[in-house]
Amino acid sequence: MEKEKIKSPASGYTALVVMLLAFALAIFLLATFNQQVFGLVGGIACIFIFSFIAPGFLVVNPNESSVLTLFGAYKGTLKQNGFYWLNPFLLKKKISLRARNFNSELLKVNDKLGNPINIGIVLVWKVEETFKAAFQVDDYNRFVEIQSESAVRKLAGHYAYDNFDDAQTEITLRSGGEEVNHVLEKELSERLLIAGINVIEARIAHLAYSAEIAQAMLKRQQATAVVAARAKIVEGAVSMVEMALEKLEEKKLVSLDSERKAVMVSNLLVVLCSDKDASPVVNTGTLY
């Protein structure tokens, strides 16, 4: 398989001078030949030289390249910017070497757990090998779009959108961050290598549950957060009750039997775990 070959053509300024001289000489000979065959032939020859040189000029702008073919054969790629002259029979196909952004459309896909999600990515890429971009694929721009969509679908199938419990036991699309983006970037690099594309950066730009389950998933997330908060509150309340009983026994302020301890624990837990302010009740009698 052929690889990219860098071509160094002749300067366009030299060819431009030769072309102008040929044009001026052609006008001079044709205007003064006076029925002399030499003047006529010389003028026609100069016109032929002018006509041959004129189509061969090529301007290559910065971060731009030109792929050259001659009757179906690849002859090289011109990458250095400047003004050049080449064989007029060469076909020239310009390919930009600038970095480009591809902002994908929102795709509706299923995650690892089968939940429908909407996901979109931003891809920064550039053409690295012009031979592959020009001849290995039909349209490298379209190739980038299709392969990006395919890579996103594959990525979504390997990860869940989010964990169903509070403990982050595995990587998810929402919590994976740079690691998930790195997997996406690697997948795209492998897919676009055939087209000579260099993936500079790839990351998830939009991620959300699909509309039909978004409300239900929001309620689940809220319930998970409430349960997690309640668990922390109960854990703290039990520790505080335990500490209160230990301090009372240590300082021997009151003597509590098992039943009174149970009542005290119940009251403290109600006060500490309630989501509303407690209303104190003053007992002027005995407990019994």
C-alpha positions in Angstrom: 0.0 0.0 0.0 1.3 3.4 -0.9 2.1 6.0 1.7 2.1 9.8 1.7 5.0 11.2 -0.3 6.1 14.9 0.2 6.7 16.6 -3.2 9.0 19.7 -3.7 8.0 21.4 -7.0 9.6 24.3 -8.8 9.1 27.8 -7.8 6.1 29.5 -9.3 7.9 32.8 -9.6 10.5 31.5 -12.1 7.8 29.9 -14.2 5.8 33.2 -14.1 8.8 35.1 -15.5 9.3 32.5 -18.3 5.6 32.7 -19.1 5.6 36.5 -19.4 8.7 36.5 -21.5 7.1 33.9 -23.8 4.0 36.0 -24.1 5.9 39.2 -24.8 8.1 37.4 -27.4 5.1 35.9 -29.1 3.5 39.4 -29.5 6.8 40.8 -30.8 7.3 38.0 -33.4 3.7 37.9 -34.6 3.7 41.7 -34.9 7.0 41.9 -36.9 7.2 38.6 -38.9 6.4 40.4 -42.2 5.5 37.2 -44.1 8.6 35.5 -42.7 8.0 31.8 -41.8 10.5 32.1 -38.9 8.6 34.9 -37.2 5.3 33.1 -37.5 6.6 29.7 -36.3 8.5 31.4 -33.5 5.4 33.3 -32.4 3.2 30.2 -32.4 5.9 28.3 -30.4 5.9 31.1 -27.8 2.1 31.0 -27.6 2.3 27.2 -27.1 4.9 27.7 -24.3 2.7 30.3 -22.6 -0.4 28.0 -22.9 1.6 25.1 -21.4 2.9 27.0 -18.4 -0.2 29.0 -17.5 -2.4 26.1 -16.0 0.5 24.8 -13.9 0.5 27.4 -11.2 -0.6 26.4 -7.7 -0.9 28.4 -4.4 -0.7 26.4 -1.2 -1.9 28.3 1.9 -0.7 27.7 5.5 -2.1 24.5 7.0 -3.3 23.4 3.5 -2.1 20.6 1.2 -2.5 19.5 -2.4 -2.6 15.8 -3.4 -1.2 15.3 -6.9 -2.1 12.5 -9.3 -1.0 12.0 -12.9 -3.3 9.8 -15.1 -4.5 7.9 -12.0 -1.1 7.5 -10.4 -0.3 9.1 -7.0 2.7 11.5 -7.4 2.9 13.0 -4.0 1.5 15.6 -1.7 2.5 19.3 -1.4 2.3 20.6 2.2 4.7 23.5 2.3 2.8 26.8 1.7 3.9 29.0 -1.2 3.6 29.7 -4.9 4.6 26.8 -7.2 4.5 25.5 -10.7 3.8 21.9 -11.5 3.1 19.7 -14.6 -0.2 21.1 -16.0 -1.4 17.5 -16.5 -1.3 16.8 -12.8 -4.7 16.7 -11.0 -4.6 18.7 -7.8 -6.9 18.0 -4.9 -6.7 20.4 -2.0 -7.0 19.0 1.6 -7.1 21.2 4.6 -4.7 20.4 7.5 -6.4 22.7 10.0 -7.9 21.3 13.2 -11.7 21.0 13.0 -14.5 20.7 15.4 -17.3 18.1 15.0 -20.3 18.7 17.3 -22.4 15.6 16.9 -26.2 15.6 16.9 -27.9 14.2 20.1 -28.2 10.5 19.7 -30.8 8.4 21.4 -29.1 5.2 22.5 -29.4 2.6 25.2 -26.8 2.4 28.0 -25.4 -0.8 29.6 -28.6 -1.3 31.6 -30.9 -0.7 28.6 -32.0 2.7 29.7 -32.6 5.2 26.8 -30.3 8.2 27.0 -29.5 11.2 24.9 -25.8 11.7 24.3 -23.7 14.0 22.2 -19.9 14.5 21.8 -17.4 17.1 20.6 -14.6 15.9 18.5 -11.5 17.9 17.6 -9.6 16.3 14.6 -7.3 17.0 11.7 -6.0 15.3 8.6 -2.6 13.7 9.3 -2.0 11.6 6.2 -3.3 13.1 3.0 -2.9 9.9 0.9 -5.3 7.9 3.2 -7.8 10.8 3.4 -7.9 11.2 -0.4 -7.8 7.5 -1.5 -8.7 5.2 1.4 -12.2 6.5 1.9 -14.7 8.2 -0.4 -15.4 11.3 1.7 -13.3 11.6 4.9 -15.6 14.3 6.3 -18.6 12.0 6.1 -16.5 9.1 7.4 -15.7 11.1 10.5 -19.4 11.7 11.2 -20.5 8.1 10.7 -17.6 6.6 12.7 -18.2 9.1 15.5 -21.8 8.0 15.8 -20.8 4.4 15.8 -18.2 5.0 18.5 -20.7 6.8 20.7 -23.2 3.9 20.5 -20.5 1.4 21.4 -19.4 3.6 24.4 -22.9 3.9 25.7 -23.4 0.1 25.5 -20.3 -0.5 27.7 -21.3 1.8 30.6 -24.4 2.6 32.6 -25.6 6.1 32.8 -25.4 6.1 36.6 -25.3 3.8 39.6 -28.6 2.9 41.2 -27.1 3.0 44.7 -25.2 5.8 46.4 -21.9 3.8 46.4 -20.0 4.4 43.2 -19.0 0.7 42.6 -18.2 1.0 38.9 -17.4 3.7 36.3 -20.5 5.2 34.7 -21.0 7.7 31.9 -22.0 10.4 34.4 -19.2 9.8 36.9 -16.5 8.5 34.6 -15.2 11.9 33.6 -11.8 11.8 32.0 -11.6 8.0 32.0 -14.7 7.7 29.8 -13.5 10.5 27.5 -10.1 8.7 27.2 -11.9 5.5 26.1 -14.0 7.4 23.6 -10.9 9.1 22.2 -9.0 5.8 21.9 -12.0 4.2 20.1 -12.3 7.1 17.6 -8.5 7.1 17.0 -8.6 3.4 16.0 -11.7 3.9 13.8 -10.3 7.0 12.0 -6.8 5.7 11.5 -7.8 4.2 8.1 -8.6 7.7 6.8 -5.4 9.3 8.1 -7.3 11.3 10.7 -5.6 12.4 13.9 -8.0 12.7 16.9 -6.8 15.6 19.0 -9.6 15.5 21.6 -12.9 13.7 22.1 -15.3 14.2 25.0 -19.0 13.9 26.0 -20.7 17.3 25.5 -24.3 16.3 26.4 -25.6 13.5 28.6 -29.2 13.1 29.9 -31.9 10.5 30.3 -34.3 10.3 27.4 -37.6 12.3 27.8 -39.8 9.2 28.5 -37.9 8.2 31.6 -36.3 11.4 32.7 -39.0 12.2 35.3 -38.9 8.8 36.8 -35.1 8.8 37.0 -35.2 12.2 38.6 -37.5 10.9 41.3 -35.2 7.9 41.8 -32.2 10.1 42.2 -34.0 12.3 44.7 -35.1 9.2 46.7 -31.6 7.9 46.7 -30.3 11.2 48.0 -33.0 11.3 50.7 -32.2 7.7 51.8 -28.5 8.5 51.9 -29.1 11.7 54.0 -31.4 9.8 56.4 -28.8 7.1 56.8 -26.2 9.7 57.8 -28.7 11.4 60.2 -29.6 8.1 61.9 -25.9 7.1 62.2 -25.1 10.4 63.9 -28.2 10.3 66.1 -27.3 6.8 67.4 -23.8 8.0 68.2 -25.1 11.1 70.1 -27.6 9.0 72.1 -24.8 6.5 73.0 -22.5 9.4 74.0 -25.3 11.0 76.2 -25.9 7.7 78.1 -22.2 7.2 78.6 -21.8 10.7 80.0 -24.9 10.3 82.4 -23.5 7.1 83.7 -20.0 8.4 84.0 -21.0 11.6 86.0 -23.7 9.7 87.9 -26.2 12.5 87.4 -29.2 10.2 87.4 -29.8 6.6 87.8 -31.8 5.1 84.9 -33.2 1.6 84.7 -33.7 -0.2 81.4 -37.2 1.2 80.8 -36.2 4.8 81.4 -33.2 4.4 79.2 -35.5 3.1 76.4 -37.8 6.1 76.8 -34.9 8.5 76.7 -33.4 6.8 73.7 -36.8 7.0 71.9 -37.2 10.7 72.7 -33.7 11.6 71.6 -34.0 9.7 68.4 -37.3 11.4 67.6 -35.8 14.8 68.2 -32.5 14.2 66.4 -34.0 12.3 63.3 -37.1 14.4 62.8 -37.2 16.8 59.8 -39.2 19.3 61.9 -38.5 21.1 65.1 -39.4 19.2 68.2 -42.2 20.5 70.5 -41.0 20.0 74.1 -43.5 18.8 76.7 -42.8 19.6 80.4 -43.7 16.7 82.7 -44.4 18.0 86.3 -45.1 14.6 87.6 -43.3 11.3 87.7 -42.7 9.1 84.7 -45.3 6.7 85.9 
